Amino acid sequence: MSRLHDVLVEHAKFPFPHPDEFRPVNTTDISYFEVGLLRQDWRAKYAVQDDALIRKLCDSLQTILGDTLLAADAENHLLANFSPRLQSDVYGENEEWFENPSEVQSRTLLELGVYRAARACLSIFGDHRFKTAKEHSIEGGTSRVDYVVLVDNDRKVLCEAKLPSVMRKVGKLLPQRGFELRWIHNQSLAALYLGLRQMEWLFLTCHNYWIVCRLVRDDNHPFLAYLPMISIKDSSEPFRAFLGSILSIIEGEPVEPSQFDPSMQLDTIMEDTDDGPLPEDDIDDGSGVYQSSNDDLAQAAHENINPGLMITSSSPDSPESFQLWVHLDALSNNTLALPMSDRNDLNGKQRLWLTRFVGSGSTGRVWQCHFDDSDDLFAVKIVELLCPSDADSRQRLQNEFNMYLALEAAYKSGQLCDRIAPHCYGAYEGDGVNIIILGLCDGVLNAWDELSAPEQAQVYKLVQDLHSIGILHGDLEPQNVMRAIGGGFHLIDFSQSTRHNCKENVVQNAETIYVLNCRICETHYGIRYL
């Protein structure tokens, strides 16, 4: 019989594909509202290189496995997991194994190789159940980690599958000593993933190459330790480090500490050139006076009577120096006033605290919030520009605000007597962030059949009134109908709404009452099947 550890040292080596892809790398920025959710003892301030990190994990694995023996049949089963095949034809061949062209392929290699082998090892060692949860994001967050590794249904480590080109880029960016985490662009994603989920280990990999990250908690100087990129080629160390991190948590076997000295000399990371201002230019970490980087926004705010807004997801109970504030200016067409507050910052900006995540919609995420020194609650819809595709969300939010402006004009002119939607308190923007502030509602409708006949009539009336001023909602679903505080209903989410003057006027036919008095509009936008 062989020792399990000896078998892993000798055989835990996987085939080494030869990637041939040179795709442009589109990165995703971090969400500053996610950073605000981090607890103080989980928000890393620095990232430092630990050249011995993989050795420390392998040493822990050796200590834990000790003299664990393998029966012959168990050894044969385990060895088969180190030579996975991607079978696609009768000959068991698949050229993708050698090309490794995409992140999807990286995931496939992980699932058929490393994860299956880890599952077998954990079953042999202690009858543990290994599985992974994909695309995990925390409540209120946008960042999704590819894999949360669970053993016996408890979270142990995180794993991110990357394109080979992404791994090459990250490997080149990592400095030899370390750097201060400024929470800009994607350099802090590893620290954000771990801190939000309050976990210690993260592995970045395209299968061929691995980077190990460790979040070390310290009340004064939490930091991220990282190991430079290592290869699986002819080496069992990456797999043993991965397995060692899992077993160290299961067995309570501490891994040799990573060290950080606040006085140590750090490197400076040079960010890629950008066509616009950096997101952190509109971020205030409590270190100084805010100065907007966008002259157009500053000019718009100057011309507008509204001095702007500060917003944070940090806890009011956290130290002021720890709070992360995003500075916003009113949109140039914002004529709506914020609720009055007794407290502003030095620039006259009101401060808005995010208190509870409500949910995600077709455009952005919605939070419950309140202003300084006020118990009144509001809702804020937030769109963050974290990747190029988010530009569409920003345009939809702008469209939604235009509809709220049209509604407010109709209320003032007397075209509308009853409120169709929650009160809107304005729209604001900064570099990478757009928001709309709304009155809070009492709850969302889950299905049309929740409505009684009188309630159906109320919703019909809202849609008729909206249509009477030439607006089609465009996405009239139950989740876009809210129960108003005090009774009645409000329509929400006007991101797909359009202006329209009806040319056809049909009240009803033999089967259907057209509540919009327009067959074309009812067919495309109405609630005829409600």
C-alpha positions in Angstrom: 0.0 0.0 0.0 1.2 3.5 -0.8 1.0 6.7 1.2 -1.6 9.1 -0.1 0.9 12.1 0.2 3.6 10.2 -1.7 1.2 9.4 -4.5 0.2 13.1 -4.8 3.8 14.3 -4.9 4.6 11.9 -7.7 1.4 11.9 -9.7 -0.8 14.9 -9.1 0.3 16.4 -12.4 -2.1 17.3 -15.2 -1.7 17.6 -18.9 -0.4 20.9 -20.1 -2.4 22.3 -23.0 -0.7 24.8 -25.3 -3.0 27.8 -25.5 -3.2 29.7 -28.8 -5.4 32.7 -28.1 -4.7 36.4 -28.3 -8.0 37.9 -27.6 -8.3 41.4 -26.2 -8.9 41.4 -22.5 -12.0 43.3 -21.2 -11.7 43.8 -17.5 -14.5 44.5 -15.0 -14.0 47.3 -12.5 -14.8 46.8 -8.9 -18.0 48.1 -7.3 -17.4 50.9 -4.8 -20.6 50.1 -3.1 -19.4 46.5 -2.6 -16.2 47.9 -1.1 -18.3 49.9 1.3 -19.9 46.6 2.5 -16.6 45.2 3.7 -16.1 45.0 7.4 -13.0 46.9 8.7 -11.1 43.7 9.7 -11.8 42.2 6.2 -10.8 45.1 4.0 -7.2 44.6 3.0 -5.0 47.7 2.9 -2.0 46.2 1.2 -1.0 43.3 -1.1 2.4 41.7 -0.5 4.2 38.9 -2.3 4.8 35.7 -0.3 7.3 33.5 -2.3 6.8 30.7 0.2 3.0 30.6 0.1 2.8 27.4 -2.0 5.5 25.7 0.1 3.5 26.6 3.2 0.3 25.0 1.8 2.2 21.9 0.7 3.8 21.6 4.1 0.3 21.8 5.8 -1.0 19.1 3.4 1.9 16.8 4.3 1.3 17.3 8.1 -2.5 16.6 7.7 -2.2 13.6 5.4 0.6 12.1 7.5 0.8 8.3 6.9 -2.6 8.0 5.3 -2.5 4.8 3.2 -4.1 4.0 -0.1 -5.4 0.6 -1.1 -4.5 -0.6 -4.6 -8.0 0.0 -6.0 -8.2 3.5 -4.5 -4.8 4.4 -5.9 -5.8 3.3 -9.4 -9.0 5.3 -9.1 -7.1 8.3 -8.0 -4.5 8.1 -10.7 -7.1 8.1 -13.4 -8.2 11.5 -12.2 -4.8 13.0 -13.1 -5.3 12.2 -16.8 -8.7 13.5 -17.7 -9.9 13.4 -21.3 -12.3 15.7 -23.1 -14.0 13.0 -25.3 -15.7 14.3 -28.4 -15.4 11.5 -30.9 -15.1 7.7 -31.1 -11.4 7.9 -30.7 -11.6 9.9 -27.5 -9.8 12.9 -29.0 -10.6 16.6 -28.6 -8.4 19.3 -30.1 -9.7 21.8 -27.7 -7.7 20.1 -25.0 -4.5 21.3 -26.7 -5.8 24.7 -27.8 -7.5 25.8 -24.5 -9.1 28.8 -26.3 -11.4 30.3 -23.8 -12.5 30.8 -20.2 -15.2 28.2 -20.8 -12.5 25.7 -21.7 -10.5 26.7 -18.6 -13.6 25.8 -16.5 -14.0 22.5 -18.3 -10.4 21.6 -17.6 -10.8 22.4 -14.0 -14.0 20.4 -13.5 -12.7 17.3 -15.3 -9.2 17.5 -13.8 -8.5 19.3 -10.6 -12.0 19.2 -9.1 -12.5 15.5 -9.7 -9.1 14.7 -8.3 -9.8 16.8 -5.2 -13.2 15.1 -4.8 -11.5 11.7 -4.9 -8.7 12.7 -2.4 -11.2 14.1 0.1 -13.4 11.0 -0.1 -10.4 8.8 0.5 -9.0 10.9 3.4 -12.1 11.4 5.4 -15.2 10.6 3.5 -15.8 14.3 2.8 -18.2 15.5 0.1 -16.7 18.0 -2.3 -18.7 20.2 -4.7 -18.6 23.7 -6.2 -21.1 26.4 -6.5 -20.8 28.5 -9.6 -21.3 32.3 -10.2 -21.7 33.2 -6.5 -22.4 36.8 -5.6 -23.3 38.3 -2.2 -26.5 40.1 -1.5 -26.2 43.6 -2.8 -23.1 42.9 -4.8 -22.3 42.6 -8.4 -19.0 40.7 -8.5 -19.4 37.0 -9.1 -16.7 34.5 -8.3 -16.6 31.5 -10.6 -16.4 28.8 -8.0 -17.1 28.6 -4.3 -15.6 25.3 -3.2 -17.7 23.6 -0.6 -16.9 20.5 1.5 -19.7 18.9 3.5 -21.7 22.0 2.4 -19.4 24.5 4.1 -17.5 27.1 2.1 -13.8 26.5 2.1 -11.9 28.3 -0.8 -12.7 30.4 -3.9 -11.5 29.7 -7.4 -11.6 32.0 -10.5 -11.2 30.5 -14.0 -9.5 32.9 -16.4 -8.5 33.2 -20.0 -4.8 32.5 -20.6 -4.4 36.1 -21.8 -5.9 37.4 -18.6 -3.5 35.3 -16.5 -0.6 36.6 -18.5 -1.6 40.1 -17.9 -2.2 39.6 -14.2 1.2 37.8 -13.9 3.0 40.8 -15.5 1.2 43.3 -13.2 2.1 41.7 -9.9 5.1 43.5 -8.4 8.0 41.7 -6.6 7.3 43.2 -3.2 3.8 44.5 -2.8 1.6 47.5 -3.2 -1.0 49.6 -1.4 -4.6 48.6 -2.4 -6.3 51.7 -3.7 -9.5 49.9 -4.8 -9.3 51.0 -8.4 -10.1 49.2 -11.6 -9.6 45.4 -11.2 -6.4 45.3 -9.2 -8.4 44.7 -5.9 -10.8 42.1 -7.1 -9.1 39.2 -5.2 -9.2 41.2 -2.0 -12.8 42.1 -2.7 -13.9 38.5 -3.4 -12.3 37.2 -0.2 -13.3 40.1 2.1 -17.0 40.1 1.1 -17.3 36.4 1.6 -15.0 36.5 4.7 -12.7 33.7 3.4 -9.0 33.2 3.4 -8.0 31.5 0.1 -8.5 32.3 -3.6 -7.0 30.6 -6.6 -6.8 32.3 -10.0 -6.1 29.9 -12.8 -6.4 29.2 -16.6 -5.6 25.6 -15.7 -2.0 25.8 -16.9 -1.0 28.7 -14.6 -2.0 29.4 -11.0 -1.9 32.4 -8.7 -2.6 31.9 -5.0 -4.1 34.7 -2.9 -4.5 34.7 0.9 -6.4 37.3 2.9 -4.7 37.8 6.3 -6.9 39.4 8.9 -5.4 42.0 11.2 -7.3 44.8 13.0 -4.7 47.4 12.1 -3.3 46.2 8.8 -5.4 43.5 7.0 -3.5 42.5 3.9 -3.5 40.2 0.9 -0.6 37.9 0.4 0.0 36.5 -3.1 2.3 34.1 -4.8 3.7 34.9 -8.3 2.2 32.8 -11.1 3.2 29.1 -11.1 2.8 26.4 -13.7 1.3 22.9 -13.5 3.7 21.7 -16.1 5.6 18.7 -14.6 4.6 19.9 -11.1 2.2 18.6 -8.5 2.6 21.7 -6.3 -0.5 23.7 -7.6 -2.8 20.8 -6.9 -1.3 20.0 -3.5 -1.5 23.7 -2.5 -5.2 23.7 -3.6 -5.9 20.6 -1.6 -3.8 21.8 1.3 -5.8 25.0 1.7 -9.1 23.0 1.8 -7.8 20.4 4.3 -6.2 23.0 6.6 -9.6 24.6 7.1 -11.4 21.2 7.6 -8.8 19.9 10.0 -8.1 23.2 11.8 -4.4 22.9 10.9 -3.0 26.5 10.6 -0.9 27.3 7.6 2.4 29.0 8.4 1.7 32.8 8.6 2.4 35.3 5.9 4.2 38.4 7.1 3.7 42.1 6.6 5.7 45.0 8.0 3.9 48.4 7.7 7.3 50.0 7.2 8.3 47.8 4.3 9.1 49.4 0.9 6.2 48.8 -1.6 6.1 48.9 -5.4 3.9 51.2 -7.5 1.5 49.6 -9.9 1.2 51.5 -13.2 -2.4 51.4 -14.5 -3.2 51.1 -18.2 -3.9 54.4 -19.9 -7.6 55.4 -20.0 -9.6 57.6 -22.2 -11.3 59.3 -19.2 -10.9 60.0 -15.5 -10.3 57.2 -13.1 -13.2 56.1 -11.0 -11.4 56.9 -7.8 -11.4 60.6 -8.7 -14.9 60.7 -7.5 -14.2 58.6 -4.4 -13.5 60.0 -0.9 -11.9 57.8 1.6 -11.8 60.5 4.3 -8.3 61.5 3.4 -9.0 65.0 2.0 -11.3 67.5 0.2 -13.1 66.1 -2.8 -12.4 67.6 -6.2 -14.5 66.3 -9.2 -12.5 65.2 -12.2 -15.2 66.0 -14.6 -15.4 69.6 -15.6 -18.7 69.2 -17.4 -20.3 67.6 -14.3 -18.9 70.4 -12.1 -20.3 73.0 -14.5 -23.7 71.4 -14.5 -23.7 71.3 -10.8 -22.7 75.0 -10.7 -25.6 75.9 -12.9 -28.0 73.8 -11.0 -29.4 74.9 -7.6 -28.7 71.4 -6.3 -25.1 71.2 -4.9 -24.9 67.4 -5.3 -24.8 64.4 -3.2 -22.5 62.0 -1.3 -23.5 58.3 -1.0 -22.0 55.3 0.8 -22.7 51.7 1.6 -20.4 51.9 4.6 -21.9 51.4 8.0 -22.7 54.6 10.0 -21.1 52.8 13.0 -17.8 52.4 11.2 -15.0 54.9 11.9 -15.3 58.0 9.7 -11.8 57.4 8.2 -13.0 54.0 7.1 -16.1 55.1 5.3 -16.0 55.2 1.5 -18.1 58.0 0.0 -18.9 58.4 -3.7 -19.5 62.0 -4.8 -22.2 62.7 -7.3 -23.5 65.8 -9.2 -27.0 66.5 -10.3 -27.7 65.7 -14.0 -27.8 68.8 -16.1 -31.6 68.4 -16.6 -32.3 67.6 -13.0 -34.9 70.1 -11.8 -36.1 68.0 -8.8 -35.2 68.8 -5.2 -33.8 66.4 -2.6 -35.6 66.1 0.8 -34.3 68.7 3.2 -31.5 67.5 5.6 -30.0 69.3 8.5 -26.5 68.0 7.8 -24.4 68.5 4.7 -20.7 68.2 4.0 -18.3 71.1 3.6 -19.3 71.5 -0.1 -23.0 71.7 0.8 -23.7 68.1 -0.4 -26.2 66.0 1.4 -25.1 62.6 2.5 -27.1 59.4 1.7 -26.6 56.1 3.5 -27.5 52.8 1.9 -29.0 50.6 4.6 -30.6 47.6 2.9 -30.3 45.9 -0.4 -33.8 45.5 -2.0 -33.1 43.8 -5.3 -31.8 43.9 -8.8 -34.0 44.9 -11.8 -33.6 45.2 -15.5 -31.6 48.3 -14.9 -29.4 48.5 -11.9 -29.7 47.6 -8.2 -32.1 49.1 -5.7 -31.3 49.9 -2.1 -33.2 51.3 0.8 -31.6 54.5 2.1 -31.9 57.5 4.4 -30.3 60.9 4.6 -28.2 62.2 7.5 -30.2 62.9 10.7 -33.4 61.6 9.2 -35.5 58.5 9.9 -37.4 58.8 6.6 -36.6 56.0 4.2 -36.2 56.2 0.4 -35.2 54.0 -2.5 -32.2 54.6 -4.7 -31.6 52.8 -8.0 -27.9 52.5 -8.8 -26.2 51.8 -12.1 -22.4 51.3 -12.0 -20.3 51.3 -15.1 -18.1 48.3 -14.4 -17.7 47.0 -17.9 -18.4 48.3 -21.5 -21.9 46.7 -21.7 -23.1 48.8 -18.7 -23.3 51.8 -20.9 -26.7 50.5 -22.1 -27.9 50.4 -18.5 -26.8 54.0 -18.0 -28.8 55.1 -21.1 -31.9 53.2 -19.8 -31.6 54.9 -16.4 -31.4 58.3 -18.2 -34.5 57.3 -20.2 -36.3 56.4 -17.0 -35.4 59.7 -15.4 -36.8 61.5 -18.4 -40.1 59.7 -17.9 -40.1 60.8 -14.2 -39.6 64.4 -15.3 -42.5 64.1 -17.7 -44.7 62.7 -14.9 -43.7 65.6 -12.6 -44.6 68.1 -15.3 -48.0 66.4 -15.8 -48.7 66.6 -12.1 -47.9 70.3 -12.0 -49.9 71.2 -15.1 -52.9 69.3 -13.9 -52.9 66.7 -16.6 -52.6 64.1 -13.9 -54.4 64.3 -10.6 -53.3 61.0 -9.0 -49.7 59.8 -8.6 -48.8 57.0 -11.0 -45.2 56.3 -9.8 -43.2 56.9 -6.6 -42.1 60.5 -6.0 -38.8 61.1 -7.7 -36.2 63.3 -5.9 -33.7 63.6 -8.8 -30.9 61.9 -10.7 -27.2 62.2 -10.1 -24.0 61.0 -11.7 -20.3 60.7 -11.2 -17.6 58.9 -13.0 -18.9 55.3 -13.3 -22.0 55.8 -11.1 -25.6 56.9 -12.0 -28.5 57.0 -9.6 -32.2 57.9 -9.2 -33.7 58.6 -5.8 -37.3 57.6 -5.3 -39.9 57.4 -2.7 -40.1 54.0 -0.9 -43.0 51.6 -1.6 -44.5 48.9 0.5 -43.8 45.8 -1.5 -43.7 44.4 -5.0 -46.4 42.4 -6.8 -45.4 38.8 -7.4 -48.1 37.7 -9.8 -51.2 39.2 -11.5 -53.5 36.8 -9.8 -52.7 38.4 -6.4 -54.9 41.3 -7.5 -58.6 41.4 -6.5 -61.0 42.8 -9.0 -61.0 46.3 -7.4 -57.2 46.2 -7.4 -57.1 45.3 -11.0 -59.2 48.3 -11.7 -56.7 50.5 -9.9 -53.8 49.2 -11.9 -55.8 49.6 -15.2 -56.4 53.2 -14.1 -52.6 53.8 -13.6 -51.9 52.5 -17.1 -54.7 54.6 -18.6 -53.4 57.7 -17.0 -49.9 57.0 -18.1 -51.1 56.5 -21.6 -53.2 59.7 -21.5 -50.0 61.7 -21.4 -48.4 59.8 -24.2 -46.2 57.3 -22.3 -46.1 53.6 -22.9 -44.5 51.7 -20.0 -42.9 49.0 -22.2 -42.3 46.4 -19.5 -45.5 46.0 -17.6 -44.9 42.9 -15.5 -46.0 42.2 -11.9 -42.5 43.0 -10.6 -42.9 46.5 -11.9 -46.1 47.2 -9.9 -45.5 48.2 -6.3 -47.9 48.6 -3.4 -47.9 52.2 -2.3 -47.5 53.0 1.4 -50.9 54.0 2.6 -52.7 51.9 -0.1 -53.0 51.8 -3.8 -50.3 51.0 -6.4 -47.4 52.6 -8.2 -45.8 51.7 -11.5 -42.0 51.5 -11.4 -39.1 50.8 -13.8 -39.6 53.2 -16.8 -36.3 52.3 -18.4 -38.0 50.8 -21.5 -40.8 53.4 -21.7 -41.4 55.4 -24.8 -43.3 58.5 -25.8 -46.2 57.8 -28.2 -49.2 59.6 -29.7 -52.0 57.1 -30.5 -53.6 57.1 -33.9 -56.1 54.3 -33.3 -58.9 54.5 -30.8 -60.7 51.3 -30.1 -62.5 50.8 -26.9 -63.4 47.2 -27.0 -64.2 44.2 -29.2 -66.1 41.0 -28.6 -63.6 39.5 -26.2 -61.2 42.1 -24.8 -61.5 45.5 -23.3 -58.6 47.7 -24.5 -57.9 49.7 -21.4 -55.5 52.0 -23.3 -58.2 52.7 -25.9 -55.6 51.8 -28.6 -55.4 48.4 -30.1 -51.8 48.9 -31.3 -50.5 50.1 -28.0 -52.5 47.4 -26.1 -51.1 44.7 -28.2 -47.5 45.7 -27.8 -47.3 47.3 -24.4 -50.6 46.8 -22.5 -52.0 44.5 -19.9 -54.8 42.8 -22.0 -53.9 39.4 -20.4 -53.7 40.7 -16.9 
